[in-house]
């Protein structure tokens, strides 16, 4: 069984490794985590991209719904024309 001191040492090593991994990950992405202005700009850009993505998904859903509606109406009109339906005035 590990002593309290060994557990503390392992905990500190894991914490240090995690911090280094996070710093390296942000460094690879070109983000300076020591510069608060740079982090705020990154955060604002991230929020903007999320809003743009949601807006694009919403527009895409509406376009698909419109196309399906038009196809359904067209199919209905074709069936009525095939059956010889003519509206009465």
PyMOL commands that set and color helices and strands:
alter all, ss='L'
color gray80, all
select helices_A, chain A and resi 4-28+36-83
alter helices_A, ss='H'
color red, helices_A
deselect
rebuild
show_as cartoon
